Amino acid sequence: MTIIEVYGPLRERLGWSKKQVHITSDKTTLARILEEVGLKEIILDEREQIREGYIVLINGIHAQFKGHGKAIVRNKDTISIFPPGGGG
């Protein structure tokens, strides 16, 4: 089972802060997981790159260093998603 945690205004937008996702393959990608929970279009662009401003961590390592949407996610991994910051 993989845990997805969302932070900041993304929590209010989605109505949840943590979800559990069952992974059945060792070759499951971040894009596939995000699609399963309805976040793919929000987090990834058409090339499956993480959209500017978002920080996506897989077990504390930025997913951009693991291949963006093509990053492999395994059972018991934790995905943490931080939306773009705002302020002024």
C-alpha positions as CSV (number, residue, x, y, z in Angstrom):
1,M,0.0,0.0,0.0
2,T,1.3,3.5,-0.9
3,I,0.4,6.6,0.9
4,I,-0.3,9.9,-0.8
5,E,-0.2,13.1,1.3
6,V,-1.2,16.5,0.1
7,Y,-0.5,19.8,1.7
8,G,-1.5,23.5,1.8
9,P,-4.5,24.7,-0.3
10,L,-4.5,21.4,-2.2
11,R,-6.0,19.8,0.9
12,E,-9.0,22.1,0.9
13,R,-9.4,21.8,-2.9
14,L,-9.5,18.0,-2.7
15,G,-11.2,17.5,0.6
16,W,-8.6,15.0,1.9
17,S,-5.1,15.1,3.2
18,K,-4.0,11.5,2.9
19,K,-5.0,8.5,0.8
20,Q,-3.9,4.9,0.6
21,V,-3.5,3.4,-2.8
22,H,-2.9,-0.3,-3.5
23,I,-0.1,-1.1,-5.9
24,T,-0.1,-4.4,-7.7
25,S,3.0,-4.0,-9.8
26,D,6.7,-3.1,-9.2
27,K,6.5,-1.0,-12.3
28,T,3.8,1.4,-11.3
29,T,4.6,5.0,-12.3
30,L,3.9,8.2,-10.4
31,A,1.7,9.2,-13.4
32,R,-0.4,6.1,-13.0
33,I,-0.9,6.6,-9.2
34,L,-1.8,10.3,-9.7
35,E,-4.3,9.3,-12.4
36,E,-5.9,6.8,-10.1
37,V,-6.6,9.5,-7.4
38,G,-7.6,12.2,-9.9
39,L,-4.4,14.3,-9.6
40,K,-2.6,13.6,-12.9
41,E,-4.0,16.6,-14.8
42,I,-3.3,18.9,-11.9
43,I,0.2,17.8,-11.1
44,L,1.7,16.7,-14.5
45,D,1.7,18.4,-17.9
46,E,1.1,16.6,-21.2
47,R,4.7,15.3,-21.2
48,E,4.3,13.9,-17.7
49,Q,6.6,16.5,-16.2
50,I,5.8,17.9,-12.8
51,R,4.1,21.3,-13.3
52,E,6.1,24.4,-12.3
53,G,5.7,25.3,-8.6
54,Y,4.6,21.8,-7.5
55,I,6.9,19.8,-5.3
56,V,6.4,16.0,-5.4
57,L,8.5,13.8,-3.1
58,I,8.7,10.0,-3.2
59,N,10.1,8.9,0.2
60,G,11.6,12.4,0.6
61,I,13.3,12.5,-2.8
62,H,12.0,15.0,-5.4
63,A,10.3,13.0,-8.2
64,Q,12.0,15.2,-10.8
65,F,15.2,13.4,-10.0
66,K,13.5,10.1,-10.4
67,G,11.9,10.8,-13.8
68,H,8.9,13.0,-13.0
69,G,5.8,11.1,-14.0
70,K,7.8,8.1,-15.1
71,A,9.2,7.7,-11.6
72,I,8.6,4.2,-10.3
73,V,6.5,3.9,-7.2
74,R,6.6,0.8,-5.1
75,N,4.5,-0.7,-2.4
76,K,5.0,1.1,1.0
77,D,6.3,4.3,-0.7
78,T,5.0,7.7,0.5
79,I,4.2,10.4,-2.0
80,S,4.1,13.9,-0.7
81,I,2.6,16.7,-2.8
82,F,3.1,20.4,-2.1
83,P,1.2,22.9,-4.3
84,P,2.8,26.2,-5.5
85,G,3.3,28.7,-2.8
86,G,1.6,32.0,-2.9
87,G,1.7,35.2,-0.9
88,G,2.7,38.7,-1.3
